[in-house]
Amino acid sequence: MNKAVRFYEYGGADVLKYEDHDIGAPGEGQIRLKQTAVGLNFIDVYHRTGLYPQASLPSGIGLEAAGVIEEIGPGVTDLHIGDRVAYGTGPIGSYAEHRIIPADKVILIPERISDNHAASMMLQGMTTEYLIRRTYCVQPGDTVLFHAAAGGVGSIATQWLNSLGATVIGTVGSEEKAALAKSNGCHHTINYKTDDFVDQVKDITDGKGVNVVYDSVGKDTFMGSLDCLKVRGTMVTFGNASGPVPAIEPLILNGKGGLYLTRPSLAHYCGTHEDMVASATSLFNAVSSGSIKIEVKQSYALSEIQKAHQDLEARKTTGSTILIPDH
């Protein structure tokens, strides 16, 4: 019997149930995967708590995994049993030993990349790609502020930004995380627990501010982030780790320098198979070239899902984290 993680109500990590869940055979345009590694991401917390509510409950959880195709449904012609594939844009339900998923949601894993690495970087890596190459296309000489620089997306982004020739300023929550961010390419780190990040950014930039801020923290950092920008700078808010950003008046953006504000998501940039393949290929190429090194910092058995979520929310994790199915 297939084991999967499901939840029947919104709440803390204790609502996650590790249980038997029959999935049957793949239908038209679908494949069945034996999953080898599952990615853990902060968006999973938003789904579990109801910040991003599901269409109905009970629900599976998780958007990212890698595995091997074990069965192919009718109409699938470009994939084969035994292919190694990964996905990072859902649909929701990746916390499972086996799952059925639309064939157009997966991409073949290059031989040079392991299942563990693929599962740990698809969602975070494609998020990084759209943020720094499309939402605001970072250029050599740009100065960037990236919040949560030692986190999963931050650890990939700081390396990639450094390889593009940007000056990278990263906020972190401890000296240990500062050391990690610096090792990943941050030129300047700011411990937001002990220092005012706005004052620090102004000092680092001689009062000029940065070209772009990437902020996944949300409520606690949003207004300060606006104050870190140059005239006509770009504010990218893409997460809510501290809570949703409150409503603001558009005139605030005018008063702070004619700023640009956007709230993108991975679905907006990788919503089609073609866009997903292009994004993942760019990511794989950056990893293969050495611009990005993917490190799995934490690993939990899928059955330890409650502890994994507790550690994630308590900011005990750094970089990428995976869950290993208990086949």
N, C-alpha and C positions, 0 to 999 in steps of 0.2 A: 504493500500500500504506500502511496505517495504521502510524504510528510510535507506540510506547508504551515506557514504562519498566517493567522487570520485574526481579525478583531471584530467584535460584535457591538461595541460601543466606543465612543471617543473618550480619551483619558490618558493617564500615565502609562509607563512601560508595562505595568501589570495587566493591561487589557489585551496584550498580545498573547495569543494562544498557539502553541505548537501542537498540531493535531493531524490526524489522518484526513486526506482530502483527495477524493477520486477525481480524475480529470478526463478519463476516456481517451478517445482517438481524435486525431486532428481532422478538421473539416476542410472544406474548399479553401485553398490559399493559405493553409496553416501548416505548421510543423510542430512536432513534439520534441522537446529537449530533455536530455539528462544533464542537469546543471552541475557544474563543477565548482563554481565560485560565484558569490552574489555580492554586489556592491552595497555598502551602507552609506546613506546620504542624509543630510539634515532635512531635506524635503520630506523624507519618510516620517519625521517627527510631525511636520505640519499635517500630513495625512492622518496620522494616528490621533492627533489632538483635535482634529476637526477644523483647524485653521483653514485648510484646503479640504472642504467636505467632499465625501464620496457620493456617487449617484445613489447608492443604497448600501445597507449593512445587512449581514456581515460582508466584509471585504478582505481581499488579500492586501498585501503591502509590498512596496519595493518596486523600483523602476529599472534596475540594472543587473545584468548577470552575464556569465559566459558558460558555454556548455557544448555538448556534442549532439547533433541531430540523430534521433533514434527512430523517428517515423515521419513520413512525409504524406501530407494530404493531397487530394486531387487538385490539379491545376498548378502545382509547384514544379517548375521545370529547370530552374537555375541553381538549385541546391540539391545535395545528395546526403543519404544516410552516412554518418561518420564525419561529416564536415564539422569543423570547429567554428563556432559563431559567437557573437556577442551583441548585446543591445544596451542602449542607455536612455531611451526615450519612452519606455513602457511598451505596452499598457501595464498598469499596476498589477502586481502579483508575483514579483521576482523572488520573494522569500519562499522558495520551494525546492524540493529535490528534483521534481520533474514539472514541466509546464507546457501548455500549448500556447503558441504565439503566432501572430500573422507572419508569414515568411518575409514580407516587405519591411518588417521592423528589425531585422537582424542584418549583420554584415560579417563576412568571412574574416577570421582572425589571421593576420599574416603569420607565417611560420616563425618569424623572429620574435614574436610576442607571446608570452605564456598566458594561459587561461586566467591565472590569478591577477596578472597585470592588466589584462583586458577588462576583467570585471571591476577592477578598482579605478579605471580611468575613463571609461566611456562617457558616463554622465558628466563627471567633473571636467574631463578633458574637452569634450565638445562644448560644454558651458564656457570654458576658458576661450576656446576658439572663437565662438560667436561674440563674446564680450570684447576681446582685444583686437579682432580682425574685422569685425563687421558692425557691431553696435557703435563703437568708436574705434576706428582703425589707427592703432598706435603707430607712430612714426619715430625713426631715430631722432634723438634729442628731446622727445617729449618727457615730461615729468608726470609720474603716475602715483596716486595714493591708492593702495589696495588694503582694505580692512580684512582682518582675520587672515593675515598673510601666512600663518603656519597651518591653516586648515587644509582640507582636501583640494578645493579649487585654488586657494591661495598658494599652496605649494607648487602646483603646476604653473599657475599664472606668473609667479615671480621669476621662475626659470625662463619661461617663454618671453616675458617682457624684457628681461635682461639680454636675451639673445637678439632681440629686435633693436637694441641700442637705446632703450628708454632708461631714465633714472627712476628707480623704484623705491618708494617709501611704503613701508608696511607697518600696520598696527598689529600688536600681539598682546597677550595677557600675562606673560611671564618671561623671565630671563631665559629659561630653557627654550621657549618658543621663539624668542628673539634670535637665539643662536641658530635654530633650525631655519628661520627665514633668511638670515644672512648667508647660510650655506647654500640656500636655493637661489641666491641672486639679488636679495634686497640690499640696496646701497645704504639705506637708513631704516632703522626700526624704532618704533615708538611703543612703549608699554603704556597702554591707555589706562591701566589701573593706577599708575603712579604719576603720569604726566598728562598735561592738556595737549591732545593731539593737534588741535588747531594752532596753538602757540608754537608747537614744535615744527609743524609744516611751514609756518610763516618764517621761522628762523632758518630752516633748511633751504628755503627758496628765496631768501632775502626779501620776503614780503610779497613776492610776485604771485604765489600760489601755483597750483598744478593744472595741467591740461585736462585731466579727467580723474574722477574718483569712482572706484568700484566698491560698492557698499552692500554687503549681504547681512549686515548686523541689524539695520532697520531703525526702529524708534530711538534707540539710545545715541546713535551717531549721525542721524540724517541731517539735522540742522547744522551741526558742526562741520559736516562734510561740505555743505554748501559754502561755508566760510573759508574753505581751503582752496577754492577754485579761482583760476584766473578770470579776467573778463572774457565772456563768451565761452567759458569752460563747460564741460559736460559732466553731469551727474548721472551715474548709472546705479540705480537701486535695484538689486536683484534677489534680495532675501529678507527674512524677517526674524532672525535668530533672537532678537530682544523684544520682538513684537512688531506689529504692523506700523508703518509710518503714518502719522496723523495727517489729516487733510491740510493742505496749505493753499494760500491765495497765490494766483499766478504773479501778482505784482511783487511778491517776495523775490522771485527769480530776476525780475527787472532791477530791483534795488540792490541786488548782490552782484550785478554785472552782466545782465542780459544772458543768464545761464540757460543751458539746454538741460532738460530733465527727461529721462526715459525709464520705464519699468518693463524690461523685456523678460522673456522666459525662453527656455530651450525649445518649447513647442512652436514658438514664433519663427525660430531660425532653422529648426530641423524637423519641420512638420511633414515634409515629403521625403520619400525614399531617396530621391536624388540629392536633396539638401543634406540628409543624414550621411549619405555615403561621402559627399564632398567634405563635410566637416570631419568625419572620422578619418578619412584619408589624410587630410591636413595634419591631424593629430598624430596618426601613425608615422607620418614622414618626419615630424618634429622629434618624435621619440627615437626613430631610427638614426637621425642625423646627430643625436647626442645633445640637442638643444634642451630636451626635457628628459630627466631620469625619473621613472616612476618607482616609488618605494611603498610597499605595503607595510605600514607602521603597526597595524593591529589586525589580528585575526581571531574570530570567534566561531565556535560551532554554531550552526543554525539553531540548534536547540537552546543555545545561550542568548537568545535574542533579547530577552528582557534586560540582562546585564549590558549587552552591547548598546541598547538605547539609553540606558541610565548613564553609561560612561560618555556617550556622545553628547547628551544634554548637559552633563557636568563639566564639559570642556576638558575631559581627561584624554581625549584622542588628538592626535596630530596627523596631518597628511591623509593617506588613504587607508580605509578599513574594509575588510571583506568578511563575509560569512561563508563557512564551509558546510555544505549539505552533509548529512550524516549517513549517506547511502550505506 
